Amino acid sequence: MTARSGWLLVATCLLLAGCATRLERPVEPYASKVFELAPGAPYETCVPLLAEDRLLFSYKADPPMSFAILQHAGDTTVSFLMREHSRDEGGIFFVPRTADYCLRWTPLPDDVPWPTLLRFNLKLNPGG
C-alpha cells in the first residue's frame, strides 16, 4: 500500500462512517487537523495516559457534538468524563490510573444531512 492510498483509506473512513484512531502519548501539545465526518458519524481516538497525569483538552465541532473520555475493558465501557452537546468545549481530565483512555465525540441524534467538522487540542501535564 502506498502512502497516498493509505491516506485515501483514512479519508474515506472519516467521510463514510467515522473512525477510531490511536495517538501516541502527547509529550508536546497536540492540535488535530480538521476532521470532516459523515453525517451522524462519531469519532474516537485513544491515547495512553499515566496515573496522576492531567490531560487538558479542548474542541470545536460544527454542528455540536457530545464528548466523553472512556476506557474500554472487554465488553464493558467505563465513562470518566461526559459533556453535553456543544460547539466549543474544554477542560482538564485528572487520570486516575495508568491505562489507554479514549476520547469520543458523538453527534446530535438529529438526522443532520451535512458533515460534521471537528478539531481538537490536547496538552499533557505529567503527574508525579
C-alpha atoms as a printed R data frame, in Angstrom:
    type eleno elety resid chain resno       x      y      z
1   ATOM     1    CA   MET     A     1   0.000  0.000  0.000
2   ATOM     2    CA   THR     A     2   1.434  3.371 -0.953
3   ATOM     3    CA   ALA     A     3   1.356  6.396  1.347
4   ATOM     4    CA   ARG     A     4  -1.203  8.062 -0.907
5   ATOM     5    CA   SER     A     5  -3.544  5.066 -0.859
6   ATOM     6    CA   GLY     A     6  -3.139  4.880  2.940
7   ATOM     7    CA   TRP     A     7  -4.260  8.499  3.323
8   ATOM     8    CA   LEU     A     8  -7.092  7.854  0.888
9   ATOM     9    CA   LEU     A     9  -8.276  4.963  3.060
10  ATOM    10    CA   VAL     A    10  -8.208  7.158  6.180
11  ATOM    11    CA   ALA     A    11 -10.090  9.961  4.397
12  ATOM    12    CA   THR     A    12 -12.704  7.513  3.112
13  ATOM    13    CA   CYS     A    13 -13.170  6.070  6.589
14  ATOM    14    CA   LEU     A    14 -13.709  9.530  8.089
15  ATOM    15    CA   LEU     A    15 -16.145 10.616  5.410
16  ATOM    16    CA   LEU     A    16 -18.220  7.447  5.377
17  ATOM    17    CA   ALA     A    17 -18.592  6.350  8.956
18  ATOM    18    CA   GLY     A    18 -16.279  7.978 11.453
19  ATOM    19    CA   CYS     A    19 -13.274  6.182 12.860
20  ATOM    20    CA   ALA     A    20 -11.377  5.079 15.894
21  ATOM    21    CA   THR     A    21  -7.727  6.057 15.928
22  ATOM    22    CA   ARG     A    22  -4.848  5.827 18.379
23  ATOM    23    CA   LEU     A    23  -2.457  8.604 19.334
24  ATOM    24    CA   GLU     A    24   0.936  8.247 20.956
25  ATOM    25    CA   ARG     A    25   1.340  9.745 24.415
26  ATOM    26    CA   PRO     A    26   1.314 13.505 23.626
27  ATOM    27    CA   VAL     A    27   4.596 14.815 25.053
28  ATOM    28    CA   GLU     A    28   4.092 18.057 23.092
29  ATOM    29    CA   PRO     A    29   0.760 19.887 22.762
30  ATOM    30    CA   TYR     A    30  -1.270 18.139 20.059
31  ATOM    31    CA   ALA     A    31  -3.507 20.004 17.607
32  ATOM    32    CA   SER     A    32  -5.566 17.831 15.284
33  ATOM    33    CA   LYS     A    33  -6.363 18.676 11.730
34  ATOM    34    CA   VAL     A    34  -9.991 19.463 10.931
35  ATOM    35    CA   PHE     A    35 -11.826 16.162 10.521
36  ATOM    36    CA   GLU     A    36 -14.820 16.091  8.187
37  ATOM    37    CA   LEU     A    37 -17.102 13.335  9.479
38  ATOM    38    CA   ALA     A    38 -20.003 11.801  7.598
39  ATOM    39    CA   PRO     A    39 -23.471 12.964  8.742
40  ATOM    40    CA   GLY     A    40 -24.268 11.266 12.049
41  ATOM    41    CA   ALA     A    41 -20.826  9.620 12.368
42  ATOM    42    CA   PRO     A    42 -18.969  9.578 15.703
43  ATOM    43    CA   TYR     A    43 -15.200  9.970 16.108
44  ATOM    44    CA   GLU     A    44 -12.987  8.299 18.697
45  ATOM    45    CA   THR     A    45  -9.271  8.438 19.405
46  ATOM    46    CA   CYS     A    46  -7.424  6.635 22.184
47  ATOM    47    CA   VAL     A    47  -4.254  7.660 23.997
48  ATOM    48    CA   PRO     A    48  -2.106  6.002 26.687
49  ATOM    49    CA   LEU     A    49  -2.029  8.023 29.905
50  ATOM    50    CA   LEU     A    50  -0.283  7.513 33.254
51  ATOM    51    CA   ALA     A    51  -1.796  7.742 36.738
52  ATOM    52    CA   GLU     A    52  -1.832 11.324 38.044
53  ATOM    53    CA   ASP     A    53  -1.422 12.867 34.566
54  ATOM    54    CA   ARG     A    54  -3.598 15.850 33.764
55  ATOM    55    CA   LEU     A    55  -4.920 15.956 30.214
56  ATOM    56    CA   LEU     A    56  -6.036 19.391 29.079
57  ATOM    57    CA   PHE     A    57  -8.464 19.139 26.188
58  ATOM    58    CA   SER     A    58 -10.483 21.451 24.013
59  ATOM    59    CA   TYR     A    59 -12.510 21.001 20.857
60  ATOM    60    CA   LYS     A    60 -14.682 22.768 18.328
61  ATOM    61    CA   ALA     A    61 -17.441 20.949 16.467
62  ATOM    62    CA   ASP     A    62 -19.974 22.100 13.896
63  ATOM    63    CA   PRO     A    63 -22.731 21.019 14.325
64  ATOM    64    CA   PRO     A    64 -22.464 20.426 18.110
65  ATOM    65    CA   MET     A    65 -21.280 17.039 19.409
66  ATOM    66    CA   SER     A    66 -21.234 15.415 22.842
67  ATOM    67    CA   PHE     A    67 -17.865 14.429 24.292
68  ATOM    68    CA   ALA     A    68 -16.723 11.690 26.660
69  ATOM    69    CA   ILE     A    69 -13.496 10.247 27.999
70  ATOM    70    CA   LEU     A    70 -13.865  6.488 28.243
71  ATOM    71    CA   GLN     A    71 -11.970  3.318 28.987
72  ATOM    72    CA   HIS     A    72 -12.791  0.069 27.198
73  ATOM    73    CA   ALA     A    73 -12.374 -3.169 29.148
74  ATOM    74    CA   GLY     A    74 -13.540 -6.131 27.090
75  ATOM    75    CA   ASP     A    75 -17.291 -5.741 26.582
76  ATOM    76    CA   THR     A    76 -17.510 -3.006 29.217
77  ATOM    77    CA   THR     A    77 -17.041  0.722 28.699
78  ATOM    78    CA   VAL     A    78 -16.424  2.995 31.693
79  ATOM    79    CA   SER     A    79 -17.123  6.727 31.306
80  ATOM    80    CA   PHE     A    80 -14.941  9.094 33.302
81  ATOM    81    CA   LEU     A    81 -15.997 12.468 31.930
82  ATOM    82    CA   MET     A    82 -19.003 13.463 29.832
83  ATOM    83    CA   ARG     A    83 -20.046 16.762 28.273
84  ATOM    84    CA   GLU     A    84 -23.349 17.528 26.613
85  ATOM    85    CA   HIS     A    85 -23.627 18.643 23.007
86  ATOM    86    CA   SER     A    86 -21.596 21.775 22.380
87  ATOM    87    CA   ARG     A    87 -19.687 23.528 19.630
88  ATOM    88    CA   ASP     A    88 -16.775 24.718 21.785
89  ATOM    89    CA   GLU     A    89 -15.713 22.949 24.980
90  ATOM    90    CA   GLY     A    90 -12.636 22.271 27.079
91  ATOM    91    CA   GLY     A    91 -11.448 21.098 30.454
92  ATOM    92    CA   ILE     A    92  -8.967 19.043 32.448
93  ATOM    93    CA   PHE     A    93  -9.106 15.280 32.943
94  ATOM    94    CA   PHE     A    94  -7.287 14.011 36.041
95  ATOM    95    CA   VAL     A    95  -6.114 10.480 35.175
96  ATOM    96    CA   PRO     A    96  -6.985  8.017 37.973
97  ATOM    97    CA   ARG     A    97  -4.815  5.078 36.808
98  ATOM    98    CA   THR     A    98  -2.405  4.118 34.050
99  ATOM    99    CA   ALA     A    99  -4.349  2.880 31.010
100 ATOM   100    CA   ASP     A   100  -5.468  3.697 27.485
101 ATOM   101    CA   TYR     A   101  -8.244  6.295 27.521
102 ATOM   102    CA   CYS     A   102 -10.493  7.081 24.570
103 ATOM   103    CA   LEU     A   103 -11.900 10.465 23.665
104 ATOM   104    CA   ARG     A   104 -15.227 10.056 21.877
105 ATOM   105    CA   TRP     A   105 -17.304 12.670 20.096
106 ATOM   106    CA   THR     A   106 -20.899 11.771 19.250
107 ATOM   107    CA   PRO     A   107 -23.204 13.836 17.012
108 ATOM   108    CA   LEU     A   108 -26.657 15.069 17.900
109 ATOM   109    CA   PRO     A   109 -29.390 12.460 17.493
110 ATOM   110    CA   ASP     A   110 -31.000 14.664 14.850
111 ATOM   111    CA   ASP     A   111 -30.582 13.484 11.293
112 ATOM   112    CA   VAL     A   112 -28.304 16.284 10.047
113 ATOM   113    CA   PRO     A   113 -27.734 15.886  6.294
114 ATOM   114    CA   TRP     A   114 -24.307 17.573  6.196
115 ATOM   115    CA   PRO     A   115 -20.880 16.507  7.510
116 ATOM   116    CA   THR     A   116 -19.613 17.422 10.964
117 ATOM   117    CA   LEU     A   117 -16.379 19.372 11.264
118 ATOM   118    CA   LEU     A   118 -14.281 18.504 14.330
119 ATOM   119    CA   ARG     A   119 -10.956 19.826 15.562
120 ATOM   120    CA   PHE     A   120  -9.394 19.150 18.974
121 ATOM   121    CA   ASN     A   121  -6.322 20.045 21.036
122 ATOM   122    CA   LEU     A   122  -4.595 18.062 23.773
123 ATOM   123    CA   LYS     A   123  -1.907 19.075 26.223
124 ATOM   124    CA   LEU     A   124  -0.450 16.670 28.764
125 ATOM   125    CA   ASN     A   125   0.800 17.769 32.171
126 ATOM   126    CA   PRO     A   126   2.574 14.700 33.558
127 ATOM   127    CA   GLY     A   127   1.742 13.720 37.126
128 ATOM   128    CA   GLY     A   128   4.116 12.928 39.905
